[in-house]
Amino acid sequence: MSGDCLFCRIASGDQPASIVYENDDVVAFEDINPQAPTHLLIIPRDHLESINDLSEDHTDLAGRIITACKEIAESMGFAADGYRVVINCGSDGGQVVPHLHAHLLAGRGLSWPPG
């Protein structure tokens, strides 16, 4: 955990957020700048700056992030209609906060290509 990281502070409970899901490994909360009717961020509790920091040791954690997305979609009732999971990496990839996170978007038709 990094004390100067916004998402680490959210994960630890030191920074308020609209948390919708959490377990021992991940926390999911509402994005403050939503791009869809449902726009959640799913973060690992452990600080990893981006997907580039993942190693073989993080295989289970990466799976838990994706599994959390599926569980949230089911519990919030939009799994059957569809949703998008996006992980941005680095500034050219659109990553704004340097803490690994997945965006879970739902509630409207999502066109392709994005961006």
Backbone torsions as a table, in degrees:
resi	resn	phi	psi	omega
1	MET	NA	138.6	179.8
2	SER	-111.6	122.9	-175.9
3	GLY	-64.5	-24.6	-179.2
4	ASP	-96.4	6.4	-179.7
5	CYS	-94.2	123.2	179.9
6	LEU	-55.4	-46.8	-176.7
7	PHE	-69.9	-31.8	174.3
8	CYS	-64.7	-38.9	178.3
9	ARG	-66.9	-37.1	175.5
10	ILE	-64.5	-46.4	-178.4
11	ALA	-60.8	-33.8	-178.5
12	SER	-85.7	-9.3	-178.5
13	GLY	88.9	4.1	-179.6
14	ASP	-81.6	-16.0	179.1
15	GLN	-123.6	126.5	-179.6
16	PRO	-65.3	145.7	175.5
17	ALA	-159.3	158.2	177.0
18	SER	-85.3	83.8	-176.2
19	ILE	-77.5	131.5	-179.2
20	VAL	-113.7	-12.7	-176.6
21	TYR	-163.4	142.5	171.2
22	GLU	-160.2	151.3	171.8
23	ASN	-144.7	-165.9	-176.4
24	ASP	-65.1	-23.7	-172.5
25	ASP	-107.7	-31.1	-173.9
26	VAL	-135.8	160.2	174.8
27	VAL	-133.1	137.7	176.9
28	ALA	-122.1	135.9	-178.8
29	PHE	-147.6	163.2	-178.4
30	GLU	-71.5	136.2	175.3
31	ASP	-70.5	138.2	-179.1
32	ILE	-78.1	-10.0	177.3
33	ASN	-129.0	69.5	-171.4
34	PRO	-65.0	140.1	178.4
35	GLN	-107.1	2.6	177.9
36	ALA	-155.3	163.6	178.6
37	PRO	-53.1	-37.6	170.4
38	THR	-115.0	120.1	177.1
39	HIS	-141.2	104.4	-178.0
40	LEU	-114.8	153.5	173.2
41	LEU	-112.4	132.3	179.5
42	ILE	-115.6	119.0	-175.0
43	ILE	-122.7	148.6	169.6
44	PRO	-76.8	148.5	176.7
45	ARG	-66.4	-34.6	177.5
46	ASP	-75.6	142.0	-179.5
47	HIS	-79.6	116.0	168.8
48	LEU	-129.1	128.7	-173.2
49	GLU	-66.0	-42.1	-178.8
50	SER	-157.5	180.0	177.7
51	ILE	-60.7	-24.4	177.7
52	ASN	-65.2	-18.3	179.6
53	ASP	-88.1	-4.4	179.1
54	LEU	-72.3	142.5	175.3
55	SER	-132.1	179.9	176.1
56	GLU	-54.3	-31.8	179.7
57	ASP	-66.4	-16.2	-177.6
58	HIS	-102.3	9.7	-177.3
59	THR	-56.8	-46.8	179.6
60	ASP	-63.5	-41.4	179.9
61	LEU	-63.0	-44.5	178.5
62	ALA	-59.5	-41.1	177.4
63	GLY	-65.2	-36.3	179.3
64	ARG	-67.7	-33.5	176.6
65	ILE	-64.1	-47.0	-179.9
66	ILE	-66.4	-42.6	178.8
67	THR	-62.5	-37.8	176.8
68	ALA	-61.5	-39.8	178.0
69	CYS	-59.4	-45.7	179.5
70	LYS	-63.1	-45.3	-179.7
71	GLU	-63.3	-40.0	178.0
72	ILE	-64.9	-45.9	179.8
73	ALA	-58.4	-41.8	178.3
74	GLU	-67.1	-46.8	-175.9
75	SER	-69.9	-28.5	179.9
76	MET	-91.6	-3.2	171.7
77	GLY	84.0	17.8	178.5
78	PHE	-115.4	8.4	-179.4
79	ALA	-60.7	-43.1	-176.8
80	ALA	-68.1	-34.3	-179.0
81	ASP	-78.6	-26.0	178.3
82	GLY	112.5	159.3	-178.7
83	TYR	-162.0	170.4	179.3
84	ARG	-126.2	140.6	173.7
85	VAL	-118.2	125.6	-177.1
86	VAL	-129.0	135.5	171.9
87	ILE	-122.7	110.6	177.5
88	ASN	-84.2	148.8	-178.9
89	CYS	-136.6	117.0	178.0
90	GLY	75.8	170.0	-174.7
91	SER	-64.2	-41.5	178.4
92	ASP	-67.9	-24.1	177.2
93	GLY	-85.3	-3.9	177.6
94	GLY	94.3	8.7	179.5
95	GLN	-75.6	124.8	-177.7
96	VAL	-101.5	-44.3	-179.7
97	VAL	-99.5	124.6	-177.8
98	PRO	-78.3	64.0	173.2
99	HIS	-148.1	125.3	-178.6
100	LEU	-49.2	130.6	177.7
101	HIS	-156.9	149.1	174.8
102	ALA	-107.2	140.7	173.0
103	HIS	-95.8	131.2	175.1
104	LEU	-114.2	113.8	-175.7
105	LEU	-117.6	136.8	-179.4
106	ALA	-161.5	173.5	173.9
107	GLY	100.4	-1.5	175.0
108	ARG	-158.1	164.3	173.7
109	GLY	-65.7	133.3	-178.6
110	LEU	-109.9	117.0	-175.1
111	SER	-78.2	167.6	177.5
112	TRP	-135.0	137.3	3.3
113	PRO	-79.5	154.2	177.5
114	PRO	-74.2	165.5	171.9
115	GLY	70.5	NA	NA
